[in-house]
Amino acid sequence: MSVGKKKSSKKRLLALTSALETATAYDDLSKFDLMVDAAAQLKDFVALDGVSLSRTDKIQLLKTFTRAKVRAFMFGTPDSYRTYRTLETIGSDLVKLL
């Protein structure tokens, strides 16, 4: 992988991780779709781009997923639980990719 591609991959990873963290910060149930969308994009990025992640990047990514799942679960509504289950599935797939 060239240095330029490596840098752009790293920037894309940071942008997607930031999008998931931002969506997680909302106290609005309507933002669950943003969380799922950002999580799915992160998983697809790792799967399709074949980016090589450092141990630190992997840990940060998993921490971000965990925070998103906990945040969704805490609302205690049927929609939030569906979001939690979806994030759990995406996170499980991501762990397999890492």
N, CA, C and O atoms as a MOPAC input file, in Angstrom:
PM7 MOZYME 1SCF
protein

 N      0.85200 1    -1.17300 1     0.00000 1
 C      0.00000 1     0.00000 1     0.00000 1
 C      0.89400 1     1.23000 1     0.00000 1
 O      1.82700 1     1.32100 1     0.79700 1
 N      0.61700 1     2.17200 1    -0.88200 1
 C      1.43100 1     3.36800 1    -0.97500 1
 C      1.19600 1     4.27400 1     0.23200 1
 O      0.19400 1     4.15500 1     0.93700 1
 N      2.14300 1     5.17700 1     0.44800 1
 C      2.05500 1     6.08700 1     1.58800 1
 C      0.81800 1     6.97600 1     1.46500 1
 O      0.12600 1     7.21000 1     2.45500 1
 N      0.53400 1     7.47100 1     0.26200 1
 C     -0.63900 1     8.32600 1     0.05400 1
 C     -1.93400 1     7.59200 1     0.33900 1
 O     -2.84100 1     8.14300 1     0.96200 1
 N     -2.02400 1     6.33800 1    -0.11800 1
 C     -3.23100 1     5.54100 1     0.12500 1
 C     -3.35700 1     5.22500 1     1.60800 1
 O     -4.46100 1     5.21700 1     2.15300 1
 N     -2.23000 1     4.96400 1     2.26100 1
 C     -2.24100 1     4.67400 1     3.69200 1
 C     -2.75400 1     5.88100 1     4.47300 1
 O     -3.55600 1     5.73500 1     5.39500 1
 N     -2.28800 1     7.07700 1     4.09700 1
 C     -2.72700 1     8.29900 1     4.76900 1
 C     -4.20700 1     8.54700 1     4.54700 1
 O     -4.92300 1     8.89600 1     5.48500 1
 N     -4.67500 1     8.37500 1     3.32300 1
 C     -6.09100 1     8.61700 1     3.05000 1
 C     -6.96000 1     7.57000 1     3.74500 1
 O     -8.06600 1     7.88200 1     4.18500 1
 N     -6.47300 1     6.33500 1     3.85000 1
 C     -7.21500 1     5.30000 1     4.56900 1
 C     -7.31400 1     5.64500 1     6.04200 1
 O     -8.36500 1     5.47100 1     6.66000 1
 N     -6.22300 1     6.13300 1     6.60000 1
 C     -6.21500 1     6.51500 1     8.01500 1
 C     -7.18500 1     7.67800 1     8.25500 1
 O     -7.91500 1     7.69000 1     9.24600 1
 N     -7.18800 1     8.64500 1     7.35000 1
 C     -8.10500 1     9.78000 1     7.48100 1
 C     -9.55300 1     9.31700 1     7.38600 1
 O    -10.40600 1     9.78700 1     8.13800 1
 N     -9.83000 1     8.40500 1     6.47400 1
 C    -11.19800 1     7.88300 1     6.31200 1
 C    -11.62400 1     7.14600 1     7.57600 1
 O    -12.75500 1     7.30000 1     8.03500 1
 N    -10.71800 1     6.34200 1     8.14100 1
 C    -11.00900 1     5.62000 1     9.37900 1
 C    -11.33000 1     6.59100 1    10.50400 1
 O    -12.29900 1     6.39600 1    11.23900 1
 N    -10.52700 1     7.63300 1    10.64200 1
 C    -10.76600 1     8.62800 1    11.68800 1
 C    -12.09200 1     9.35500 1    11.47400 1
 O    -12.81100 1     9.62900 1    12.43500 1
 N    -12.41400 1     9.66400 1    10.23400 1
 C    -13.67500 1    10.35200 1     9.94300 1
 C    -14.87700 1     9.47000 1    10.27900 1
 O    -15.85400 1     9.94500 1    10.85800 1
 N    -14.80600 1     8.18700 1     9.91900 1
 C    -15.91600 1     7.28300 1    10.20600 1
 C    -16.05400 1     7.03100 1    11.71000 1
 O    -17.16800 1     6.97000 1    12.23100 1
 N    -14.93500 1     6.88700 1    12.39900 1
 C    -14.97600 1     6.69500 1    13.84400 1
 C    -15.56600 1     7.93400 1    14.52100 1
 O    -16.36500 1     7.82100 1    15.45000 1
 N    -15.17300 1     9.09300 1    14.05500 1
 C    -15.70100 1    10.34700 1    14.59200 1
 C    -17.20700 1    10.46100 1    14.33900 1
 O    -17.94900 1    10.93900 1    15.19800 1
 N    -17.65300 1    10.02400 1    13.16800 1
 C    -19.08800 1    10.06100 1    12.85600 1
 C    -19.87900 1     9.16700 1    13.81300 1
 O    -20.96100 1     9.54200 1    14.26300 1
 N    -19.34400 1     7.99400 1    14.12000 1
 C    -20.02000 1     7.10300 1    15.06000 1
 C    -20.03300 1     7.71500 1    16.45900 1
 O    -21.05300 1     7.66200 1    17.14700 1
 N    -18.91800 1     8.29000 1    16.88100 1
 C    -18.86300 1     8.91500 1    18.20400 1
 C    -19.82900 1    10.09900 1    18.29500 1
 O    -20.47600 1    10.29300 1    19.32300 1
 N    -19.92700 1    10.88300 1    17.23000 1
 C    -20.83400 1    12.02400 1    17.21600 1
 C    -22.28700 1    11.55700 1    17.29100 1
 O    -23.08400 1    12.11600 1    18.04400 1
 N    -22.62400 1    10.54400 1    16.51800 1
 C    -23.99600 1    10.01100 1    16.54900 1
 C    -24.32700 1     9.44100 1    17.91900 1
 O    -25.47200 1     9.51900 1    18.36300 1
 N    -23.34200 1     8.87200 1    18.58800 1
 C    -23.54100 1     8.29200 1    19.90900 1
 C    -23.81100 1     9.37300 1    20.95000 1
 O    -24.48400 1     9.11800 1    21.94900 1
 N    -23.29400 1    10.57100 1    20.72600 1
 C    -23.41500 1    11.64700 1    21.70500 1
 C    -24.81400 1    12.26100 1    21.76200 1
 O    -25.14500 1    12.93600 1    22.73700 1
 N    -25.63100 1    12.04400 1    20.74800 1
 C    -26.97100 1    12.63600 1    20.73400 1
 C    -27.86000 1    12.01800 1    21.80400 1
 O    -27.78600 1    10.81800 1    22.07000 1
 N    -28.70100 1    12.84500 1    22.41400 1
 C    -29.71000 1    12.36500 1    23.36800 1
 C    -31.06300 1    12.28000 1    22.68700 1
 O    -32.09700 1    12.53500 1    23.30600 1
 N    -31.05400 1    11.92700 1    21.43600 1
 C    -32.25700 1    11.94100 1    20.61800 1
 C    -32.43400 1    10.56500 1    19.98200 1
 O    -31.55300 1    10.08200 1    19.27100 1
 N    -33.56900 1     9.94600 1    20.24100 1
 C    -33.83100 1     8.61100 1    19.70200 1
 C    -33.79500 1     8.57400 1    18.18400 1
 O    -33.51300 1     7.52800 1    17.59900 1
 N    -34.07300 1     9.68700 1    17.54500 1
 C    -34.08700 1     9.70600 1    16.09000 1
 C    -32.68600 1     9.56100 1    15.49700 1
 O    -32.54900 1     9.37300 1    14.28800 1
 N    -31.67200 1     9.64400 1    16.30400 1
 C    -30.29600 1     9.55700 1    15.81200 1
 C    -29.77000 1     8.11900 1    15.77700 1
 O    -28.62100 1     7.89600 1    15.39400 1
 N    -30.58400 1     7.15000 1    16.16800 1
 C    -30.13700 1     5.75800 1    16.14000 1
 C    -29.76700 1     5.31600 1    14.73100 1
 O    -28.84100 1     4.52700 1    14.54500 1
 N    -30.49500 1     5.82500 1    13.73600 1
 C    -30.16800 1     5.48100 1    12.35300 1
 C    -28.76800 1     5.95700 1    11.98400 1
 O    -28.05400 1     5.28000 1    11.24400 1
 N    -28.37700 1     7.12000 1    12.49800 1
 C    -27.03000 1     7.63200 1    12.23700 1
 C    -25.97400 1     6.71200 1    12.84300 1
 O    -24.93300 1     6.46800 1    12.23400 1
 N    -26.24700 1     6.20400 1    14.04300 1
 C    -25.30100 1     5.29400 1    14.69500 1
 C    -25.12400 1     4.02600 1    13.86900 1
 O    -23.99900 1     3.58400 1    13.63100 1
 N    -26.23200 1     3.44700 1    13.43500 1
 C    -26.17000 1     2.21000 1    12.65800 1
 C    -25.48500 1     2.45900 1    11.32100 1
 O    -24.67700 1     1.64300 1    10.87900 1
 N    -25.79700 1     3.56700 1    10.67800 1
 C    -25.18700 1     3.89100 1     9.38700 1
 C    -23.67600 1     4.06800 1     9.52500 1
 O    -22.91300 1     3.53600 1     8.71800 1
 N    -23.24600 1     4.80700 1    10.53700 1
 C    -21.81300 1     5.02800 1    10.75100 1
 C    -21.10200 1     3.70700 1    11.08100 1
 O    -19.99700 1     3.45500 1    10.60000 1
 N    -21.73500 1     2.88000 1    11.89100 1
 C    -21.15300 1     1.59200 1    12.25100 1
 C    -21.01600 1     0.69200 1    11.02400 1
 O    -19.98900 1     0.04000 1    10.84200 1
 N    -22.04600 1     0.65800 1    10.18800 1
 C    -22.00700 1    -0.16100 1     8.97800 1
 C    -20.92100 1     0.33500 1     8.01700 1
 O    -20.21900 1    -0.46600 1     7.39900 1
 N    -20.79000 1     1.64500 1     7.89800 1
 C    -19.74700 1     2.20300 1     7.03400 1
 C    -18.35100 1     1.84500 1     7.55000 1
 O    -17.45100 1     1.54300 1     6.76600 1
 N    -18.18200 1     1.88000 1     8.86600 1
 C    -16.89100 1     1.49600 1     9.45000 1
 C    -16.55800 1     0.04100 1     9.13900 1
 O    -15.44200 1    -0.27800 1     8.72900 1
 N    -17.53400 1    -0.83400 1     9.33700 1
 C    -17.31000 1    -2.25600 1     9.06300 1
 C    -16.98000 1    -2.46400 1     7.58800 1
 O    -16.04400 1    -3.19500 1     7.26300 1
 N    -17.73000 1    -1.83500 1     6.69800 1
 C    -17.48300 1    -1.97300 1     5.26100 1
 C    -16.11400 1    -1.43100 1     4.88300 1
 O    -15.41900 1    -2.00900 1     4.04600 1
 N    -15.73100 1    -0.33100 1     5.49400 1
 C    -14.42300 1     0.25800 1     5.21400 1
 C    -13.31300 1    -0.72300 1     5.56600 1
 O    -12.39600 1    -0.93900 1     4.77300 1
 N    -13.39300 1    -1.31300 1     6.74700 1
 C    -12.36600 1    -2.26200 1     7.17700 1
 C    -12.37900 1    -3.49500 1     6.27300 1
 O    -11.32200 1    -4.01700 1     5.91700 1
 N    -13.56900 1    -3.95800 1     5.90400 1
 C    -13.68700 1    -5.16300 1     5.07900 1
 C    -13.21900 1    -4.93700 1     3.64800 1
 O    -12.49500 1    -5.76300 1     3.09300 1
 N    -13.62300 1    -3.84000 1     3.05800 1
 C    -13.37200 1    -3.62700 1     1.63600 1
 C    -12.04300 1    -2.95700 1     1.33600 1
 O    -11.40900 1    -3.25700 1     0.32400 1
 N    -11.62300 1    -2.06300 1     2.19800 1
 C    -10.40000 1    -1.31300 1     1.92900 1
 C     -9.16100 1    -2.11300 1     2.32000 1
 O     -8.06500 1    -1.84700 1     1.82600 1
 N     -9.33400 1    -3.08200 1     3.19700 1
 C     -8.19900 1    -3.89300 1     3.61200 1
 C     -7.13900 1    -3.08500 1     4.34900 1
 O     -5.95400 1    -3.41700 1     4.31800 1
 N     -7.57700 1    -2.03300 1     5.00500 1
 C     -6.64800 1    -1.17500 1     5.71800 1
 C     -6.03500 1    -1.93900 1     6.89600 1
 O     -6.71100 1    -2.69600 1     7.59200 1
 N     -4.76400 1    -1.71900 1     7.08900 1
 C     -4.05400 1    -2.36100 1     8.18900 1
 C     -4.11900 1    -1.42900 1     9.40100 1
 O     -3.65500 1    -0.29000 1     9.34600 1
 N     -4.69900 1    -1.92700 1    10.49300 1
 C     -4.87800 1    -1.11500 1    11.68700 1
 C     -3.87300 1    -1.51000 1    12.75900 1
 O     -3.54400 1    -2.68400 1    12.92800 1
 N     -3.39700 1    -0.50900 1    13.47200 1
 C     -2.52500 1    -0.77600 1    14.60400 1
 C     -3.36700 1    -1.31400 1    15.75300 1
 O     -4.59500 1    -1.23200 1    15.73300 1
 N     -2.70200 1    -1.85300 1    16.73300 1
 C     -3.41300 1    -2.35300 1    17.91000 1
 C     -4.21400 1    -1.23200 1    18.58100 1
 O     -5.34700 1    -1.44200 1    19.01200 1
 N     -3.62200 1    -0.05900 1    18.66200 1
 C     -4.28400 1     1.10300 1    19.25900 1
 C     -5.54100 1     1.47500 1    18.47900 1
 O     -6.58000 1     1.76700 1    19.07000 1
 N     -5.44300 1     1.46200 1    17.14100 1
 C     -6.61100 1     1.77400 1    16.30800 1
 C     -7.72100 1     0.75700 1    16.52600 1
 O     -8.89300 1     1.12400 1    16.61100 1
 N     -7.36400 1    -0.50300 1    16.61500 1
 C     -8.35600 1    -1.55700 1    16.82900 1
 C     -9.06200 1    -1.38900 1    18.16800 1
 O    -10.28200 1    -1.52500 1    18.26100 1
 N     -8.28400 1    -1.09300 1    19.19600 1
 C     -8.86400 1    -0.90200 1    20.52500 1
 C     -9.79600 1     0.29700 1    20.53000 1
 O    -10.89600 1     0.23000 1    21.07900 1
 N     -9.36300 1     1.39000 1    19.92100 1
 C    -10.20900 1     2.59600 1    19.86300 1
 C    -11.49800 1     2.30900 1    19.11000 1
 O    -12.56800 1     2.75900 1    19.52000 1
 N    -11.40900 1     1.57700 1    18.03300 1
 C    -12.58800 1     1.23600 1    17.24300 1
 C    -13.56700 1     0.38900 1    18.05100 1
 O    -14.77400 1     0.62800 1    18.02000 1
 N    -13.04900 1    -0.58800 1    18.76400 1
 C    -13.90700 1    -1.44600 1    19.58700 1
 C    -14.51100 1    -0.67500 1    20.75900 1
 O    -15.65800 1    -0.92100 1    21.13400 1
 N    -13.75300 1     0.25400 1    21.33900 1
 C    -14.28900 1     1.08400 1    22.42300 1
 C    -15.43400 1     1.95700 1    21.91300 1
 O    -16.44300 1     2.13100 1    22.59800 1
 N    -15.27500 1     2.49600 1    20.72700 1
 C    -16.31300 1     3.33300 1    20.13600 1
 C    -17.58000 1     2.51600 1    19.90000 1
 O    -18.68300 1     2.98100 1    20.18900 1
 N    -17.42600 1     1.29500 1    19.37300 1
 C    -18.58700 1     0.42300 1    19.17300 1
 C    -19.26000 1     0.09400 1    20.49700 1
 O    -20.48700 1     0.09800 1    20.59300 1
 N    -18.46900 1    -0.18600 1    21.50300 1
 C    -19.03000 1    -0.52800 1    22.81500 1
 C    -19.82000 1     0.64000 1    23.38700 1
 O    -20.91100 1     0.44800 1    23.92300 1
 N    -19.27600 1     1.85000 1    23.27800 1
 C    -19.99600 1     3.03000 1    23.77100 1
 C    -21.32100 1     3.20900 1    23.03100 1
 O    -22.33900 1     3.52400 1    23.64700 1
 N    -21.30800 1     3.01000 1    21.73000 1
 C    -22.53000 1     3.15200 1    20.93900 1
 C    -23.57600 1     2.12000 1    21.36100 1
 O    -24.75500 1     2.44500 1    21.49700 1
 N    -23.14400 1     0.88100 1    21.56500 1
 C    -24.08100 1    -0.17000 1    21.98600 1
 C    -24.67200 1     0.14100 1    23.35900 1
 O    -25.87900 1     0.01300 1    23.56000 1
 N    -23.83900 1     0.54100 1    24.28800 1
 C    -24.30800 1     0.86500 1    25.64100 1
 C    -25.27700 1     2.03800 1    25.58100 1
 O    -26.31500 1     2.03000 1    26.24300 1
 N    -24.93600 1     3.03200 1    24.79300 1
 C    -25.78700 1     4.21900 1    24.66500 1
 C    -27.18100 1     3.83300 1    24.14100 1
 O    -28.20000 1     4.29300 1    24.65500 1
 N    -27.20100 1     2.99500 1    23.12800 1
 C    -28.48900 1     2.55000 1    22.56600 1
 C    -29.26000 1     1.72700 1    23.59400 1
 O    -30.46900 1     1.89800 1    23.74700 1
 N    -28.58000 1     0.85100 1    24.28600 1
 C    -29.23400 1    -0.03000 1    25.25300 1
 C    -29.83600 1     0.75800 1    26.41700 1
 O    -30.88800 1     0.38900 1    26.93900 1
 N    -29.17700 1     1.83000 1    26.82000 1
 C    -29.60900 1     2.61300 1    27.97700 1
 C    -30.97800 1     3.26600 1    27.80000 1
 O    -31.66800 1     3.51900 1    28.78800 1
 N    -31.38400 1     3.54300 1    26.56200 1
 C    -32.67100 1     4.19400 1    26.35400 1
 C    -33.83800 1     3.30000 1    26.73600 1
 O    -34.88100 1     3.79800 1    27.15900 1
 N    -33.68500 1     1.99400 1    26.59600 1
 C    -34.69500 1     1.05400 1    27.06700 1
 C    -35.99000 1     1.00700 1    26.27300 1
 O    -37.01700 1     0.56700 1    26.78900 1
 N    -35.95400 1     1.44700 1    25.04400 1
 C    -37.14100 1     1.38400 1    24.19500 1
 C    -36.97600 1     0.24800 1    23.18400 1
 O    -35.86300 1    -0.22700 1    22.96000 1
 N    -38.07600 1    -0.18700 1    22.57800 1
 C    -37.94500 1    -1.22400 1    21.54100 1
 C    -37.01600 1    -0.79700 1    20.39200 1
 O    -36.23600 1    -1.61100 1    19.89900 1
 N    -37.09400 1     0.46800 1    19.96600 1
 C    -36.20900 1     0.95300 1    18.89400 1
 C    -34.75100 1     0.95000 1    19.33000 1
 O    -33.86300 1     0.57700 1    18.56300 1
 N    -34.51500 1     1.36700 1    20.55800 1
 C    -33.13000 1     1.40100 1    21.02900 1
 C    -32.57800 1    -0.01600 1    21.17900 1
 O    -31.39400 1    -0.24600 1    20.93200 1
 N    -33.41100 1    -0.95100 1    21.57400 1
 C    -32.94400 1    -2.33000 1    21.70100 1
 C    -32.64100 1    -2.91900 1    20.32200 1
 O    -31.67300 1    -3.66400 1    20.16700 1
 N    -33.46100 1    -2.59000 1    19.32000 1
 C    -33.17600 1    -3.03800 1    17.95000 1
 C    -31.84600 1    -2.45400 1    17.47700 1
 O    -31.04600 1    -3.13500 1    16.83500 1
 N    -31.62600 1    -1.18700 1    17.80200 1
 C    -30.36300 1    -0.54700 1    17.44200 1
 C    -29.19900 1    -1.25400 1    18.13000 1
 O    -28.16900 1    -1.51700 1    17.51000 1
 N    -29.37100 1    -1.55300 1    19.39600 1
 C    -28.33200 1    -2.27300 1    20.14200 1
 C    -28.00900 1    -3.60500 1    19.45800 1
 O    -26.84000 1    -3.92600 1    19.24300 1
 N    -29.04000 1    -4.37600 1    19.11800 1
 C    -28.83900 1    -5.69100 1    18.48800 1
 C    -28.13900 1    -5.54800 1    17.13100 1
 O    -27.26900 1    -6.34700 1    16.78500 1
 N    -28.52700 1    -4.53100 1    16.37600 1
 C    -27.88900 1    -4.28800 1    15.08100 1
 C    -26.41800 1    -3.93300 1    15.26200 1
 O    -25.55500 1    -4.44700 1    14.55000 1
 N    -26.13900 1    -3.05300 1    16.21900 1
 C    -24.74500 1    -2.68900 1    16.49600 1
 C    -23.95300 1    -3.89000 1    17.00200 1
 O    -22.77100 1    -4.03500 1    16.69000 1
 N    -24.59700 1    -4.74100 1    17.77500 1
 C    -23.94600 1    -5.95800 1    18.27100 1
 C    -23.54400 1    -6.84800 1    17.10100 1
 O    -22.43800 1    -7.38900 1    17.08100 1
 N    -24.42300 1    -6.99900 1    16.14200 1
 C    -24.13200 1    -7.82100 1    14.96300 1
 C    -23.00200 1    -7.21700 1    14.12800 1
 O    -22.07500 1    -7.91800 1    13.72400 1
 N    -23.09100 1    -5.91900 1    13.87800 1
 C    -22.05000 1    -5.23900 1    13.10200 1
 C    -20.71300 1    -5.33300 1    13.83100 1
 O    -19.68400 1    -5.60800 1    13.21400 1
 N    -20.73000 1    -5.10500 1    15.14400 1
 C    -19.50700 1    -5.18500 1    15.94700 1
 C    -18.90200 1    -6.57800 1    15.92800 1
 O    -17.68200 1    -6.72800 1    15.86100 1
 N    -19.74000 1    -7.58400 1    15.98500 1
 C    -19.26700 1    -8.96900 1    15.94200 1
 C    -18.58800 1    -9.25700 1    14.60100 1
 O    -17.53600 1    -9.89400 1    14.55600 1
 N    -19.19600 1    -8.78400 1    13.51200 1
 C    -18.59800 1    -8.94500 1    12.19400 1
 C    -17.26500 1    -8.20500 1    12.11600 1
 O    -16.30500 1    -8.70300 1    11.52700 1
 N    -17.21200 1    -7.02200 1    12.70900 1
 C    -15.99100 1    -6.23400 1    12.68900 1
 C    -14.87500 1    -6.93900 1    13.44800 1
 O    -13.73100 1    -6.95800 1    12.99200 1
 N    -15.19200 1    -7.51300 1    14.58600 1
 C    -14.17600 1    -8.22100 1    15.37100 1
 C    -13.57400 1    -9.36300 1    14.53500 1
 O    -12.36700 1    -9.60300 1    14.58500 1
 N    -14.39700 1   -10.04300 1    13.79000 1
 C    -13.90200 1   -11.12200 1    12.91600 1
 C    -12.94700 1   -10.59100 1    11.85500 1
 O    -11.98800 1   -11.26400 1    11.47600 1
 N    -13.21400 1    -9.38600 1    11.38400 1
 C    -12.35800 1    -8.76400 1    10.35700 1
 C    -11.02500 1    -8.29800 1    10.93000 1
 O    -10.00700 1    -8.28600 1    10.23900 1
 N    -11.04700 1    -7.91900 1    12.19300 1
 C     -9.82300 1    -7.39900 1    12.81100 1
 C     -8.89900 1    -8.54300 1    13.13800 1
 O     -7.80900 1    -8.32400 1    13.66600 1

